[in-house]
Amino acid sequence: MNRPLPSDDALRSLHAQSLQALSPATLARLRSARHNAGAAHAGRWRWWLASACSLVIALGIGVQFVGPGDHQGPISTPIVAAEEDNGVLYDENPDLYLWLGDNDLAME
């Protein structure tokens, strides 16, 4: 069954009692572990900041290579031109149709 949760005051008193029961050596190890965790967290921010700065610089260099007049036409234009080129190739080479008629691959 569900038990009611203890109040904040009861939890605080339990915490204070547990701290009094710890040895000074254990408390010193806990303080050093807490300090080392904070230092590791600060190091992560430095790496994040260095990565973000590198990204901004790389994007700035990349934008310099793409000038305002370097844009080509819309993407659909080359696709249409490629379809027209394929039709021209088929019309110029009737051997393809003869080869397809001779093989059973065309019937599958």
Stockholm file with secondary structure:
# STOCKHOLM 1.0

chainA/1-108         MNRPLPSDDALRSLHAQSLQALSPATLARLRSARHNAGAAHAGRWRWWLASACSLVIALGIGVQFVGPGDHQGPISTPIVAAEEDNGVLYDENPDLYLWLGDNDLAME
#=GR chainA/1-108 SS CCCCCCCHHHHHHHHHHHHHHSCHHHHHHHHHHHHHHHHHHHHHHHHHHHHHHHHHHHHHHHHHHSCTTCCCSCTHHHHHHHHHHHHHHHHHCTHHHHHHHHSGGGGC
#=GC SS_cons         CCCCCCCHHHHHHHHHHHHHHSCHHHHHHHHHHHHHHHHHHHHHHHHHHHHHHHHHHHHHHHHHHSCTTCCCSCTHHHHHHHHHHHHHHHHHCTHHHHHHHHSGGGGC
//
